[in-house]
Amino acid sequence: MMDKELENLVVDDLTISTLADDRQCAVCKQKPAVGSHYGVYCCHGCKSFFRRSTIDKREYPPCPQNETCYADENITTVIKKCKFCRLKTCFDVGMKPKLAAKQKRSARGNINQKTITNLDIQVTIRSPYLTSQMLLGNLAHVHNKIEKLKISTYNPIVFPVFKEMIEAPSKLHLADKLGMMMGWPLSQSEFIEKQSELLKMKTRLESENDYPDFTKFENINIKDWFPFDLLLIVENAKTFDFFNKLDCEDKLVLIRGTSIMALVLTSTYYSYNLKKEVIVKPDGIFIGGTNKNLVINSLIGSNVKITEFIRKWRDGQRILSMMIRDKLTISEFLLLRAMIVCNPALNLSTSAAKILQIEREKMSQALFNHCLTEHGKNGSIRFTILLNYIIVLSEHVYDFTDFLRLIQISSPGRTPDSRKRLLNEFFSLELN
């Protein structure tokens, strides 16, 4: 279930272009949709028709075909479809006249956009506010898909290698096809029992060189969260238009350099949104805090050195404390994550660095505009506060890398080959 703010970003924005969908116009069912206009995915033609009809309060003569122009059996026929039926269909599929009126008022008041007409050329110049809102709509649309996939029955037991994960087709379409994972939340004892089953299954599949992309196991309703969350971060990166402009090597460098920061931010925001004071996963398992029954403690045993490091690593949950203190919003989280993904300061090719520099500036400007809109004269201060998250996250990545090394030292037999492969690729840990 989306929270209210995310739902508003996805549904109520004036125009949200899709990043990973291939939709038809909900009205004419003939042309591809170019985004969500006035609450419905439709083509430019139907969007413009609805706006003109509702704003000008136009009335059309009754349908000569008994209001069957847009009936399913007539959609693909060559009969001329009347405007009466077209407008009726717009309303039937859920287009909202209030949103069209809102856009009209904004244009008149020069709040969201200005129109410059020069002879026969009309150019629309969007204000920073509207541009930021449209960008947020895109980010929210993708985030909603990712969150649905996270709690779905999609549960790859053995994960592909890093390069294959990047080059594979998007998995986000599965979010709407698969049901929710059953039996959550789990108790600690259920988790430990099923984690043992999962480990045995991974070992068997790896020994057989069987790497299923999607396999449903009726008795396994836990997920291997670290590689699964990494996969979701990669899926998020793949939805950005600029990502497909990069060559394979630049994609690998970008994902390797940004995914852990994005993963930590995303996992922390998930817990913050649930009003938790420790990191929690969708299956109900906590990963942090001071409770002796928490998962992290079952991994480390009584090793004093490791226990001391865990205390330090738990301090890394200051990111969660920061979110609680700052009352971080979903919009701020989405723009921060986008800024992290668009990092031009990595060891990229010159062309890739230029592309990412432009994207980083665009995301940064959108966050700054959002801060000014929401916080007025204190917007600059809010923007500075939010940038500090990136600094803290970059420090946290170093702690997290050390943590993984120490876990491997304390329990070397716990890490399946597929996990070692991912850790080596992302952190250069050189695990054997």
C-alpha atoms as one frame of an Amber mdcrd trajectory, in Angstrom:
protein
   0.000   0.000   0.000   1.421   3.374  -0.996   1.534   6.138   1.580  -0.646
   9.157   0.801   2.159  11.413  -0.368   3.472   8.821  -2.821  -0.058   8.146
  -4.076  -0.516  11.858  -4.765   2.751  12.007  -6.685   1.778   9.038  -8.847
  -1.889   9.806  -9.484  -2.603  13.512  -9.151   0.235  15.082 -11.083  -0.769
  16.809 -14.296   1.515  14.758 -16.517   3.598  11.730 -15.600   5.570  10.100
 -18.392   6.118   6.379 -18.008   9.668   5.070 -17.757   9.240   1.330 -18.060
   5.774   0.680 -19.454   4.379   0.120 -22.938   0.779   1.306 -22.679  -1.963
   2.113 -25.138  -4.102   5.206 -24.865  -6.997   4.349 -22.537  -9.391   6.465
 -24.628  -8.824   5.704 -28.318  -6.973   2.408 -27.710  -5.123   2.986 -30.983
  -2.141   5.189 -30.213   0.576   4.642 -27.597   0.135   6.527 -24.337   2.755
   9.199 -23.750   2.127   9.570 -20.032  -0.555   9.974 -17.393  -2.599  13.038
 -18.266  -5.360  14.205 -15.919  -5.293  10.849 -14.136  -5.286   8.500 -17.158
  -2.613   7.117 -19.490  -3.444   8.487 -22.933  -2.035   9.889 -26.158  -1.385
  13.571 -26.876  -4.459  13.821 -29.088  -6.923  12.581 -26.473  -5.215  14.668
 -23.775  -5.617  17.855 -25.837  -9.193  16.984 -26.815 -10.211  16.481 -23.173
  -8.529  19.693 -22.057 -10.192  21.810 -24.751 -13.579  20.199 -24.228 -13.677
  20.617 -20.453 -12.037  24.031 -20.131 -14.176  25.553 -22.916 -17.242  23.596
 -21.663 -17.997  22.413 -25.162 -21.173  20.499 -25.943 -21.291  18.012 -28.802
 -24.315  16.718 -30.726 -25.634  13.245 -29.810 -23.972  10.213 -31.341 -25.541
   8.997 -34.623 -24.282   5.459 -33.822 -26.246   5.103 -30.582 -23.137   5.896
 -28.503 -21.225   2.849 -29.750 -18.296   4.596 -31.465 -15.841   3.453 -28.802
 -17.388   0.070 -28.051 -14.852  -2.747 -28.156 -16.167  -4.132 -31.432 -15.819
  -0.718 -33.136 -12.411   0.333 -31.797 -10.480  -0.916 -34.817 -13.108  -0.118
 -37.462 -12.738   2.744 -39.885 -16.045   4.452 -38.987 -15.681   8.085 -38.006
 -15.985   8.324 -34.259 -17.989  11.247 -32.925 -16.782  13.799 -30.385 -19.710
  13.054 -28.076 -18.520   9.460 -27.624 -14.900  10.525 -27.377 -15.608  12.886
 -24.476 -17.881  10.336 -22.812 -15.086   7.748 -23.046 -12.634  10.223 -21.493
 -14.903  10.496 -18.466 -15.613   6.756 -18.425 -11.919   5.851 -18.154 -11.412
   8.330 -15.311  -9.987  11.577 -16.734 -10.381  14.397 -14.192 -11.632  17.804
 -15.412 -10.366  19.429 -12.188  -6.794  18.635 -13.193  -7.313  20.169 -16.623
  -8.788  23.275 -14.989  -5.846  23.378 -12.589  -3.420  23.455 -15.508  -5.420
  26.256 -17.121  -5.366  28.352 -13.939  -1.635  27.800 -13.577  -1.022  28.974
 -17.126  -3.113  32.135 -16.597  -1.353  32.945 -13.352   2.142  32.290 -14.722
   2.700  29.949 -11.777   3.586  26.722 -13.551   4.205  27.623 -17.138   4.337
  30.456 -19.651   3.423  30.264 -23.312   5.294  32.317 -25.882   3.726  32.609
 -29.325   5.822  33.770 -32.262   3.970  33.652 -35.600   3.074  29.973 -36.108
   5.534  28.644 -33.515   4.267  28.003 -29.983   6.780  27.051 -27.337   5.857
  26.036 -23.812   8.388  26.956 -21.140   7.824  25.073 -17.909   8.680  26.725
 -14.611  11.047  24.961 -12.185   8.094  23.960 -10.003   6.230  22.063 -12.731
   9.438  20.461 -14.018  10.266  19.227 -10.516   6.754  17.855 -10.036   6.874
  15.934 -13.300  10.281  14.506 -12.403   8.950  13.470  -8.999   5.985  11.814
 -10.670   8.354   9.704 -12.770  10.462   8.731  -9.764   7.395   7.898  -7.674
   5.938   5.750 -10.444   9.089   3.611 -10.568   9.431   3.495  -6.775   5.887
   2.175  -6.473   6.746  -0.657  -8.896   9.894  -1.508  -6.952   8.069  -1.622
  -3.625   5.416  -3.923  -5.095   8.096  -6.223  -6.515   9.843  -6.252  -3.127
   6.833  -7.790  -1.345   5.803 -10.049  -4.238   6.436 -13.773  -4.685   9.294
 -12.971  -7.064  12.112 -14.725  -5.250  15.202 -15.737  -7.237  17.106 -18.200
  -5.100  20.421 -17.900  -6.951  21.234 -14.487  -8.362  22.933 -13.821 -11.710
  26.407 -12.364 -11.915  26.708  -8.597 -11.744  26.989  -7.963 -15.490  24.040
 -10.236 -16.281  21.961  -8.430 -13.681  22.532  -5.142 -15.515  21.998  -6.511
 -19.021  18.905  -8.593 -18.216  15.445  -7.302 -19.229  13.617  -5.290 -16.593
  11.798  -7.253 -13.894   9.476  -4.389 -12.915   6.615  -5.702 -15.059   6.381
  -8.634 -12.615   5.216  -6.226  -9.903   1.688  -6.181 -11.344   1.613  -9.871
 -12.309   2.683 -11.617  -9.111   0.859 -11.770  -5.816   2.155 -10.814  -2.407
   4.382 -13.148  -0.441   2.279 -15.048   2.085   3.030 -15.718   5.736   4.687
 -12.388   6.584   5.668 -11.205   9.136   7.812 -14.124  10.263   8.867 -14.920
  13.795  12.571 -15.149  14.595  12.386 -18.954  14.926  10.573 -19.261  11.567
  13.204 -17.097   9.926  16.139 -19.138  11.286  14.508 -22.408  10.213  13.704
 -21.209   6.706  17.054 -19.485   6.341  18.678 -22.883   6.863  16.445 -24.376
   4.149  17.289 -21.514   1.814  21.021 -21.970   2.349  20.783 -25.714   1.582
  18.777 -24.973  -1.565  21.341 -22.417  -2.763  24.174 -24.864  -2.150  22.405
 -27.612  -4.119  21.559 -25.348  -7.061  25.081 -23.996  -7.220  26.568 -27.485
  -7.145  24.315 -28.401 -10.074  25.154 -25.175 -11.912  21.424 -24.447 -11.995
  20.782 -20.706 -11.870  17.020 -20.148 -12.239  15.987 -16.537 -12.824  12.646
 -17.127 -11.165  11.732 -20.244  -9.274   8.768 -20.537  -6.940   9.359 -22.572
  -3.800   6.135 -23.103  -1.879   7.867 -23.652   1.476  10.372 -20.783   1.207
   8.803 -17.422   1.968  11.994 -15.641   3.010  14.201 -13.656   0.691  17.946
 -13.281   0.616  17.603  -9.556   1.218  21.073  -8.265   0.471  21.318  -9.532
  -3.142  17.585  -8.998  -3.635  17.843  -5.347  -2.574  20.858  -4.934  -4.844
  18.822  -6.316  -7.730  16.072  -3.754  -7.013  18.614  -0.925  -6.940  19.925
  -2.069 -10.331  16.338  -2.221 -11.643  15.808   1.356 -10.455  18.956   2.576
 -12.225  17.903   0.888 -15.466  14.720   3.005 -15.635  16.640   6.270 -16.092
  16.794   7.408 -19.705  20.489   8.266 -19.439  21.404   4.725 -18.361  20.851
   3.333 -21.846  23.207   5.982 -23.256  26.139   4.512 -21.329  28.310   1.701
 -22.620  28.556  -1.558 -20.701  31.745  -0.686 -18.803  30.364   2.680 -17.662
  27.177   0.990 -16.477  29.234  -1.434 -14.383  31.291   1.399 -12.883  28.180
   3.451 -12.108  26.284   0.623 -10.424  29.314  -0.518  -8.459  29.952   3.034
  -7.257  26.400   4.028  -6.311  24.289   0.976  -5.511  25.303   0.465  -1.878
  24.567   4.076  -0.953  21.225   3.825  -2.744  20.512   0.485  -1.046  21.213
   1.824   2.448  19.116   4.935   1.831  16.221   2.865   0.456  16.269   0.266
   3.238  16.482   2.965   5.874  13.628   4.976   4.386  11.482   1.828   4.266
  11.963   1.375   8.017  11.496   5.087   8.715   8.233   5.093   6.763   7.007
   2.249   8.985   7.972   4.354  12.028  10.596   1.831  13.151  13.690   2.742
  15.145  15.755  -0.102  13.653  16.177  -1.430  10.121  13.357  -3.848   9.326
  12.616  -5.914   6.234   9.185  -6.599   4.686   9.135 -10.105   6.184   9.282
  -8.492   9.647  12.888  -9.373  10.461  14.884  -6.648  12.208  18.516  -6.010
  11.283  19.907  -3.797  14.002  19.040  -2.309  17.369  19.812  -3.834  20.758
  17.370  -6.745  21.054  19.291  -9.972  21.715  16.973 -11.914  19.383  17.622
  -9.804  16.326  19.068 -11.371  13.181  22.358  -9.522  13.286  23.172 -11.114
  16.640  22.521 -14.621  15.337  25.245 -14.026  12.760  28.032 -12.949  15.092
  27.800 -15.237  18.109  29.922 -14.144  21.077  33.023 -12.890  19.290  34.024
  -9.828  21.367  35.866  -8.082  18.537  32.967  -8.524  16.142  30.469  -7.504
  18.823  32.366  -4.272  19.380  32.370  -3.586  15.665  28.623  -4.258  15.496
  28.133  -1.603  18.152  29.980   0.823  15.893  28.079  -0.395  12.831  24.782
   0.132  14.629  25.806   3.743  15.054  25.515   3.789  11.268  21.791   3.772
  11.874  22.247   7.471  12.491  20.821   7.817   8.998  17.519   6.520  10.364
  17.826   8.917  13.309  18.456  11.753  10.857  15.307  10.878   8.913  13.242
  10.884  12.093  14.769  14.176  13.217  14.356  15.877   9.830  10.923  14.365
   9.032  12.218  13.330   5.611   9.466  13.242   2.971   9.012  10.754   0.156
   9.773  13.507  -2.393  13.069  14.345  -0.707  13.994  10.667  -0.474  13.284
  10.044  -4.169  15.324  13.045  -5.316  18.213  12.180  -2.982  18.326   8.636
  -4.342  18.269   9.960  -7.908  21.193  12.277  -7.092  23.147   9.324  -5.698
  22.577   7.307  -8.879  23.716  10.234 -11.054  27.300  10.379  -9.782  29.743
  11.866 -12.329  32.726  11.651  -9.941  33.383   7.960 -10.601  36.008   6.427
 -12.888  33.824   6.859 -15.965  34.591   7.627 -19.581  34.591  11.319 -20.512
  31.306  11.059 -22.382  29.593   9.208 -19.519  30.862  11.733 -16.975  29.368
  14.582 -19.030  26.010  12.809 -19.263  25.923  12.171 -15.530  27.036  15.704
 -14.705  24.002  17.042 -16.565  21.709  14.545 -14.832  23.165  15.295 -11.384
  22.624  19.027 -11.917  19.052  18.370 -13.021  18.284  16.280  -9.929  20.036
  18.739  -7.634  18.093  21.649  -9.116  14.835  19.741  -8.741  15.594  19.079
  -5.063  16.510  22.733  -4.507  13.305  23.910  -6.204  11.301  21.483  -4.113
  12.905  22.817  -0.928  12.093  26.398  -1.915   8.493  25.460  -2.716   7.935
  23.570   0.535  10.037  25.661   2.934  10.043  29.150   1.464  12.814  31.364
   2.853  14.217  28.355   4.744  14.498  26.320   1.535  18.266  26.845   1.201
  18.812  25.600   4.752  16.666  22.531   4.090  18.620  21.819   0.905  21.914
  21.913   2.834  20.507  19.544   5.464  19.489  17.068   2.764  22.878  17.167
   1.027  24.439  16.050   4.311  22.699  12.667   3.829  24.963  11.945   0.855
  28.065  12.664   2.944  26.899  10.414   5.792  25.922   7.649   3.367  29.346
   7.691   1.704  30.967   7.223   5.137  28.522   4.465   5.959  29.552   2.503
   2.862  33.105   2.178   4.213  31.773   0.925   7.558  29.461  -1.484   5.789
  32.324  -2.903   3.730  34.361  -3.512   6.888  31.322  -5.109   8.487  30.979
  -7.595   5.625  34.655  -8.518   5.882  34.369  -9.156   9.608  31.229 -11.237
   9.230  33.093 -13.370   6.682  36.021 -13.771   9.063  33.780 -14.784  11.977
  31.536 -17.151   9.980  33.318 -18.066   6.724  31.045 -21.025   5.984  27.844
 -18.976   6.038  28.359 -17.282   2.682  27.080 -19.177  -0.406  29.132 -18.980
  -3.593  26.573 -16.724  -5.297  26.755 -14.271  -2.368  30.567 -14.312  -2.439
  30.454 -13.578  -6.154  28.272 -10.505  -5.589  30.377  -9.271  -2.682  33.562
  -9.628  -4.710  32.030  -7.740  -7.622  30.573  -4.901  -5.548  33.239  -4.524
  -2.842  36.365  -6.248  -4.194  36.471  -8.340  -1.003  38.307 -11.238  -2.663
  36.345 -13.857  -0.714  37.292 -17.484  -1.409
